[in-house]
């Protein structure tokens, strides 16, 4: 956190003997997942303040359009979710964004850029204006009669009355920043960006997207060199640094975008990295046969929780679906007035009913967390990411068992068939019971 998120909030550059300190977030578009923002609010307050301050200043400087971009709540792979869960993930991400930044988001960064037709439809139905994808993730077509300049667009995706603008980032520049050595010198980076931008037609946009950890964690001087690059860009009078919301307001989408198939920016096989042994891994000699059955096991938990919620929530609240989508505010905002207003608006009376509904919300949050993408991204489920998914699965099953017969025996049977590449880990059932025991001890 200190190497990149905090460093970009007070990036230091030298001009002779003078030290300049700048908040890169004032000019840098970025998304921060709710889990990370919640952690920084408690353990990285300086970085948290810098991010929020950067967005607030960008709203003032860019005609009401802020730099911050929303993200779906649990960083799950949206094309692999049901329509219901897509809607929940996006709604929760919007609510968290509103709580952090005090405004409604205009756009969303899809976890791992994972996208398909149904995902874009869910984004449009949520009222979001744009998202950002890689050039290889679909058909980007310019306005008929015009040449594709290679710029960011935007391009418009449509399905019936639904529409959402899609920006595409420059894949070549992104790769050079992420994996090349251009960050050794911010002036060089700025010159590369200027050269590429000025080759585009007038009014066209250049967009580069990469992981935030690049600037300070993967590249130790990345935050400082990014600040140097931004300063040089700021001083030019032949181009403007804008964010996506502002640019979309100035240059509405004229081209079109179509999705060919489910895809992401981190798996050559679409979205298979999060459900099958597709070959994407870090180390040779490991098998990812565990991915498919682990996915099925976590889907089993999530489906059971959905059935429990749909059975018992209608007895407590008039509109269970709407209440669930809004419920995340109760988890992120500890203000008692928020809870009181929520129960009043949804006409949930009586302490017993309120407590039971809160338990159902907690159950749903636990089940949603089991599908966080990191549990499948790496070579084995025995690392911290897989352990976290199993821990939340145990919690979801425990809470569901307060109202319905437990499914833990069936879940354990599924998990026993999932074997780790690491002998000391064994099977997923053994790991599940281990993390469940530790979690229970932590709550005592």
C-alpha positions as CSV (number, residue, x, y, z in Angstrom):
1,X,0.0,0.0,0.0
2,X,2.7,2.5,1.0
3,X,4.7,1.7,-2.2
4,X,2.0,2.6,-4.7
5,X,-1.3,3.9,-3.3
6,X,0.2,6.2,-0.7
7,X,3.2,7.0,-2.9
8,X,0.9,8.3,-5.7
9,X,-0.9,10.6,-3.2
10,X,2.4,12.4,-2.4
11,X,4.7,11.7,-5.3
12,X,8.1,13.4,-5.0
13,X,10.1,14.8,-7.9
14,X,13.2,16.8,-7.9
15,X,13.9,20.0,-9.9
16,X,17.5,20.8,-9.1
17,X,17.4,21.3,-5.3
18,X,13.6,21.9,-5.2
19,X,11.3,19.0,-4.3
20,X,7.9,19.0,-5.8
21,X,5.1,16.9,-4.2
22,X,2.0,16.2,-6.1
23,X,-1.2,14.1,-5.8
24,X,-1.2,12.0,-8.9
25,X,-4.9,11.2,-8.4
26,X,-5.8,14.7,-9.4
27,X,-4.9,13.8,-13.0
28,X,-5.1,10.0,-12.9
29,X,-8.3,8.1,-13.6
30,X,-8.5,5.0,-11.3
31,X,-10.8,2.5,-9.8
32,X,-10.3,1.1,-6.3
33,X,-12.2,-2.0,-5.2
34,X,-14.4,-1.7,-2.2
35,X,-12.4,-4.2,-0.2
36,X,-9.2,-2.1,-0.8
37,X,-10.9,1.1,0.0
38,X,-12.4,-0.3,3.2
39,X,-8.9,-1.5,4.3
40,X,-7.3,1.9,3.5
41,X,-9.9,3.8,5.4
42,X,-8.8,1.9,8.5
43,X,-5.1,1.3,7.9
44,X,-4.0,3.8,5.2
45,X,-5.8,7.0,6.0
46,X,-3.3,9.3,4.2
47,X,-3.7,7.3,0.9
48,X,-7.5,7.1,1.4
49,X,-7.7,10.9,1.8
50,X,-5.5,11.5,-1.2
51,X,-7.6,9.4,-3.4
52,X,-10.9,11.1,-2.3
53,X,-9.3,14.5,-2.5
54,X,-7.9,13.8,-6.0
55,X,-11.4,12.9,-7.2
56,X,-13.0,15.9,-5.6
57,X,-10.5,18.2,-7.3
58,X,-11.0,16.5,-10.6
59,X,-14.8,17.0,-10.5
60,X,-14.0,20.8,-10.1
61,X,-11.5,20.8,-12.9
62,X,-13.3,18.6,-15.4
63,X,-16.7,20.2,-15.5
64,X,-18.4,17.9,-13.0
65,X,-16.7,14.7,-14.2
66,X,-14.5,12.9,-11.6
67,X,-11.5,10.8,-12.2
68,X,-12.6,7.9,-9.9
69,X,-14.3,4.9,-11.6
70,X,-16.5,2.4,-9.9
71,X,-15.9,-1.4,-9.7
72,X,-18.3,-4.2,-9.0
73,X,-18.2,-5.1,-5.3
74,X,-16.3,-8.4,-4.8
75,X,-14.1,-8.5,-7.9
76,X,-15.9,-11.6,-9.1
77,X,-15.8,-12.4,-12.8
78,X,-19.1,-11.0,-14.0
79,X,-19.7,-13.2,-17.1
80,X,-19.6,-16.2,-14.8
81,X,-22.3,-14.9,-12.6
82,X,-26.1,-15.3,-12.8
83,X,-28.1,-12.3,-13.9
84,X,-29.2,-11.8,-10.3
85,X,-25.6,-11.8,-9.0
86,X,-24.4,-9.4,-11.7
87,X,-27.1,-7.0,-10.7
88,X,-26.1,-7.3,-7.0
89,X,-22.4,-6.9,-7.6
90,X,-22.8,-3.8,-9.7
91,X,-25.4,-2.3,-7.4
92,X,-23.2,-2.9,-4.3
93,X,-20.2,-1.4,-6.2
94,X,-22.2,1.7,-7.0
95,X,-23.4,2.1,-3.4
96,X,-19.8,1.7,-2.1
97,X,-18.6,4.3,-4.6
98,X,-21.3,6.8,-3.5
99,X,-20.3,6.3,0.1
100,X,-16.6,6.9,-0.6
101,X,-16.8,9.7,-3.1
102,X,-20.1,11.4,-2.3
103,X,-21.3,11.2,-5.9
104,X,-22.8,8.6,-8.3
105,X,-20.2,7.0,-10.6
106,X,-20.3,7.6,-14.4
107,X,-18.4,4.5,-15.4
108,X,-17.2,1.1,-14.2
109,X,-14.0,-0.9,-14.5
110,X,-15.0,-4.6,-14.9
111,X,-12.8,-6.9,-12.9
112,X,-10.1,-8.3,-15.1
113,X,-12.0,-6.5,-18.0
114,X,-14.1,-9.7,-18.1
115,X,-17.1,-9.0,-20.3
116,X,-19.9,-10.5,-22.4
117,X,-23.2,-9.3,-23.7
118,X,-25.1,-9.9,-20.5
119,X,-22.5,-8.0,-18.5
120,X,-22.8,-5.0,-20.7
121,X,-26.5,-5.2,-20.4
122,X,-26.3,-5.2,-16.6
123,X,-24.0,-2.2,-16.7
124,X,-26.4,-0.3,-18.9
125,X,-29.4,-1.3,-16.7
126,X,-27.6,0.1,-13.7
127,X,-27.4,3.5,-15.4
128,X,-23.7,3.6,-15.9
129,X,-22.4,5.4,-19.0
130,X,-19.2,3.7,-19.9
131,X,-16.6,1.0,-19.3
132,X,-13.0,0.3,-20.6
133,X,-11.8,-2.7,-22.5
134,X,-8.8,-4.0,-24.4
135,X,-8.8,-3.7,-28.3
136,X,-8.9,-7.5,-28.6
137,X,-12.2,-7.9,-26.7
138,X,-14.7,-7.2,-29.4
139,X,-15.4,-5.5,-32.7
140,X,-14.7,-1.8,-32.5
141,X,-16.2,-0.2,-35.6
142,X,-15.8,3.5,-36.5
143,X,-18.6,5.6,-38.0
144,X,-19.4,4.4,-41.5
145,X,-17.1,6.1,-44.0
146,X,-14.4,6.9,-41.4
147,X,-11.1,5.2,-40.9
148,X,-10.3,3.6,-37.6
149,X,-7.6,5.8,-36.1
150,X,-6.8,3.5,-33.3
151,X,-7.9,6.0,-30.7
152,X,-9.9,5.3,-27.5
153,X,-13.2,5.9,-29.1
154,X,-15.7,5.9,-27.4
155,X,-17.8,3.2,-29.2
156,X,-21.4,2.5,-28.4
157,X,-22.7,-1.0,-27.5
158,X,-26.5,-1.4,-27.9
159,X,-29.1,-4.0,-27.2
160,X,-32.6,-2.8,-27.7
161,X,-33.1,0.3,-25.6
162,X,-29.9,-0.5,-23.6
163,X,-26.6,1.2,-24.4
164,X,-23.2,1.8,-22.9
165,X,-20.1,3.5,-24.2
166,X,-17.0,1.4,-24.5
167,X,-13.5,3.0,-24.4
168,X,-10.6,0.9,-25.6
169,X,-7.1,1.4,-24.2
170,X,-3.8,1.4,-26.2
171,X,-2.6,-2.2,-25.6
172,X,0.9,-1.5,-26.9
173,X,1.6,1.5,-24.6
174,X,0.0,-0.3,-21.7
175,X,2.4,-3.2,-22.2
176,X,5.4,-0.9,-22.5
177,X,4.5,0.8,-19.2
178,X,3.7,-2.4,-17.4
179,X,6.5,-4.7,-18.6
180,X,9.0,-2.4,-20.3
181,X,11.4,0.2,-18.9
182,X,9.7,3.5,-19.9
183,X,9.0,4.2,-16.2
184,X,12.6,4.7,-15.5
185,X,12.2,8.3,-16.9
186,X,8.9,10.2,-16.6
187,X,10.0,12.6,-19.4
188,X,10.5,9.7,-21.7
189,X,7.0,8.4,-20.8
190,X,5.5,11.8,-21.4
191,X,7.2,12.1,-24.8
192,X,5.9,8.6,-25.8
193,X,2.3,9.6,-24.8
194,X,2.5,12.9,-26.7
195,X,3.9,11.3,-29.8
196,X,1.2,8.7,-29.9
197,X,-1.6,11.2,-29.1
198,X,-0.5,13.7,-31.7
199,X,-0.6,11.1,-34.4
200,X,-4.3,10.7,-33.8
201,X,-6.9,12.8,-35.6
202,X,-7.8,16.1,-33.9
203,X,-10.2,15.7,-31.0
204,X,-9.4,11.9,-30.8
205,X,-8.4,10.4,-27.4
206,X,-5.5,8.2,-26.2
207,X,-6.2,5.9,-23.3
208,X,-3.7,3.8,-21.5
209,X,-4.7,1.3,-18.8
210,X,-2.5,-0.7,-16.4
211,X,-2.4,-2.0,-12.8
212,X,-2.0,0.7,-10.1
213,X,0.7,-1.4,-8.5
214,X,2.9,-0.6,-11.5
215,X,3.5,2.9,-10.2
216,X,5.6,2.2,-7.1
217,X,5.4,-1.5,-6.3
218,X,6.4,-3.2,-9.5
219,X,8.4,-0.2,-10.5
220,X,10.0,1.4,-7.4
221,X,10.3,4.9,-8.8
222,X,7.0,4.6,-10.7
223,X,5.0,7.1,-8.7
224,X,7.6,9.8,-9.0
225,X,8.2,9.2,-12.7
226,X,4.4,9.2,-13.3
227,X,4.2,12.6,-11.5
228,X,7.0,13.9,-13.7
229,X,5.2,12.7,-16.8
230,X,1.9,14.2,-15.7
231,X,3.6,17.5,-15.0
232,X,5.1,17.6,-18.5
233,X,1.7,16.8,-20.1
234,X,0.0,19.5,-18.0
235,X,2.4,22.1,-19.4
236,X,1.6,21.4,-23.0
237,X,-0.9,23.6,-24.9
238,X,-1.4,21.2,-27.9
239,X,-3.3,18.5,-25.9
240,X,-5.7,18.2,-23.0
241,X,-5.6,15.6,-20.1
242,X,-9.2,14.6,-19.6
243,X,-11.0,11.7,-17.9
244,X,-13.5,9.4,-19.6
245,X,-16.6,11.1,-18.3
246,X,-15.6,14.5,-19.5
247,X,-14.5,13.2,-22.9
248,X,-17.7,11.3,-23.4
249,X,-19.6,14.5,-22.7
250,X,-17.5,16.4,-25.3
251,X,-17.3,13.6,-27.9
252,X,-20.3,11.3,-27.8
253,X,-19.8,7.8,-29.2
254,X,-20.3,7.5,-32.9
255,X,-18.7,4.2,-33.6
256,X,-20.1,0.8,-32.5
257,X,-18.9,-2.0,-30.4
258,X,-20.0,-5.7,-30.4
259,X,-18.9,-8.5,-28.1
260,X,-17.7,-11.6,-30.0
261,X,-17.5,-13.9,-27.0
262,X,-16.7,-13.8,-23.2
263,X,-13.2,-12.3,-22.7
264,X,-10.9,-10.7,-20.2
265,X,-7.5,-9.0,-20.3
266,X,-5.7,-11.6,-18.2
267,X,-6.7,-15.0,-19.8
268,X,-6.0,-15.9,-23.4
269,X,-8.9,-18.3,-23.3
270,X,-11.7,-15.9,-22.5
271,X,-12.7,-16.3,-18.9
272,X,-11.6,-19.9,-18.4
273,X,-8.9,-19.0,-15.9
274,X,-11.6,-18.7,-13.3
275,X,-13.4,-22.0,-14.0
276,X,-11.1,-24.5,-15.8
277,X,-7.6,-25.8,-16.4
278,X,-7.1,-23.6,-19.4
279,X,-3.3,-23.5,-19.2
280,X,-3.0,-20.0,-17.7
281,X,-0.6,-20.3,-14.7
282,X,2.6,-19.0,-13.3
283,X,4.6,-22.2,-12.8
284,X,5.1,-25.3,-14.9
285,X,4.4,-28.6,-13.3
286,X,1.2,-27.6,-11.6
287,X,-2.3,-28.7,-12.4
288,X,-5.3,-26.5,-12.3
289,X,-7.9,-29.4,-12.5
290,X,-9.1,-28.1,-9.1
291,X,-10.5,-24.9,-10.7
292,X,-13.7,-26.4,-12.2
293,X,-14.8,-28.4,-9.1
294,X,-14.0,-25.5,-6.8
295,X,-16.1,-23.2,-8.9
296,X,-18.9,-25.7,-8.8
297,X,-18.6,-26.0,-5.0
298,X,-18.7,-22.2,-4.5
299,X,-21.6,-21.9,-6.9
300,X,-23.4,-24.6,-4.9
301,X,-23.0,-22.5,-1.7
302,X,-24.1,-19.3,-3.5
303,X,-27.2,-21.0,-5.0
304,X,-28.2,-22.5,-1.6
305,X,-27.9,-19.1,0.0
306,X,-30.0,-17.6,-2.7
307,X,-32.7,-20.1,-2.1
308,X,-32.6,-19.5,1.7
309,X,-32.9,-15.7,1.1
310,X,-35.7,-16.0,-1.4
311,X,-37.6,-18.3,1.0
312,X,-37.3,-16.2,4.2
313,X,-36.7,-12.6,3.2
314,X,-40.3,-12.1,1.9
315,X,-41.5,-12.7,5.4
316,X,-39.5,-9.7,6.6
317,X,-39.4,-7.1,3.9
318,X,-41.8,-6.1,1.1
319,X,-39.3,-6.0,-1.7
320,X,-36.5,-8.5,-0.9
321,X,-34.5,-7.8,-4.1
322,X,-34.4,-4.1,-3.7
323,X,-33.5,-4.4,0.0
324,X,-30.7,-6.8,-0.8
325,X,-29.2,-4.4,-3.4
326,X,-29.3,-1.5,-1.0
327,X,-28.2,-3.6,2.0
328,X,-24.5,-3.1,1.4
329,X,-24.7,0.4,2.8
330,X,-25.5,-1.1,6.2
331,X,-22.2,-3.0,6.0
332,X,-20.0,0.0,5.0
333,X,-21.7,2.8,6.9
334,X,-21.8,2.4,10.7
335,X,-23.9,5.4,11.3
336,X,-27.0,4.2,13.3
337,X,-29.2,6.7,11.4
338,X,-28.5,4.9,8.2
339,X,-29.8,1.6,9.6
340,X,-32.8,3.4,11.1
341,X,-33.6,5.1,7.8
342,X,-33.2,1.8,5.9
343,X,-35.6,-0.1,8.1
344,X,-38.1,2.8,8.0
345,X,-38.0,3.0,4.2
346,X,-38.4,-0.7,3.8
347,X,-41.0,-0.9,6.5
348,X,-39.2,-3.5,8.6
349,X,-40.6,-3.3,12.1
350,X,-39.7,-5.1,15.3
351,X,-36.2,-5.9,16.6
352,X,-36.5,-9.6,15.8
353,X,-37.4,-9.1,12.2
354,X,-34.6,-6.5,11.8
355,X,-32.0,-8.8,13.3
356,X,-33.1,-11.7,11.2
357,X,-33.0,-9.6,8.0
358,X,-29.5,-8.4,8.9
359,X,-28.4,-12.0,9.3
360,X,-29.7,-12.8,5.8
361,X,-27.8,-9.8,4.4
362,X,-24.6,-11.1,6.1
363,X,-25.3,-14.5,4.7
364,X,-25.6,-13.1,1.2
365,X,-22.4,-11.0,1.6
366,X,-20.5,-14.1,2.7
367,X,-21.8,-16.1,-0.3
368,X,-20.9,-13.4,-2.8
369,X,-17.4,-13.2,-1.4
370,X,-16.8,-16.9,-2.1
371,X,-16.7,-16.0,-5.9
372,X,-13.9,-13.4,-5.6
373,X,-11.7,-13.9,-8.7
374,X,-8.4,-14.2,-6.9
375,X,-9.3,-17.7,-5.6
376,X,-8.9,-19.1,-9.1
377,X,-6.3,-16.8,-10.6
378,X,-3.2,-18.4,-9.2
379,X,-1.7,-21.9,-9.5
380,X,-3.3,-23.4,-6.4
381,X,-6.3,-22.9,-4.1
382,X,-4.0,-23.5,-1.0
383,X,-2.8,-19.9,-0.9
384,X,-4.4,-17.1,1.0
385,X,-6.9,-16.3,-1.8
386,X,-8.4,-19.8,-1.8
387,X,-8.4,-20.0,2.0
388,X,-10.4,-16.8,2.1
389,X,-13.0,-18.1,-0.3
390,X,-13.4,-21.3,1.8
391,X,-13.6,-19.3,5.0
392,X,-16.5,-17.2,3.6
393,X,-18.2,-20.4,2.3
394,X,-18.1,-21.7,5.8
395,X,-19.6,-18.5,7.2
396,X,-22.4,-18.5,4.5
397,X,-23.3,-22.2,5.2
398,X,-23.3,-21.5,9.0
399,X,-25.7,-18.5,8.6
400,X,-28.0,-20.4,6.2
401,X,-28.2,-23.2,8.7
402,X,-29.9,-20.9,11.2
403,X,-33.0,-21.1,9.0
404,X,-32.7,-24.1,6.8
405,X,-31.2,-27.6,7.0
406,X,-27.4,-27.4,6.7
407,X,-25.7,-28.3,3.4
408,X,-22.3,-28.6,4.9
409,X,-22.1,-32.4,4.5
410,X,-22.8,-32.1,0.8
411,X,-20.3,-29.3,0.5
412,X,-17.6,-31.3,2.2
413,X,-18.3,-34.2,-0.1
414,X,-17.7,-31.9,-3.1
415,X,-14.6,-30.4,-1.5
416,X,-13.0,-33.8,-0.8
417,X,-12.7,-34.5,-4.5
418,X,-10.6,-31.3,-5.0
419,X,-6.8,-31.9,-4.5
420,X,-4.1,-29.3,-4.1
421,X,-0.8,-29.3,-5.9
422,X,0.8,-28.9,-2.4
423,X,1.0,-32.1,-0.4
424,X,0.8,-30.2,2.9
425,X,-2.6,-28.8,1.9
426,X,-4.3,-32.0,0.9
427,X,-7.8,-31.7,-0.3
428,X,-10.2,-28.7,-0.2
429,X,-12.3,-30.3,2.6
430,X,-9.4,-30.5,4.9
431,X,-8.5,-26.8,4.2
432,X,-12.2,-25.8,4.6
433,X,-12.4,-27.4,8.1
434,X,-9.1,-25.8,9.0
435,X,-10.0,-22.2,8.1
436,X,-13.5,-22.7,9.6
437,X,-12.0,-23.7,12.9
438,X,-9.7,-20.7,12.9
439,X,-12.5,-18.4,12.0
440,X,-14.7,-19.8,14.8
441,X,-11.9,-19.3,17.3
442,X,-11.4,-15.7,16.1
443,X,-15.1,-14.9,16.9
444,X,-15.0,-16.4,20.4
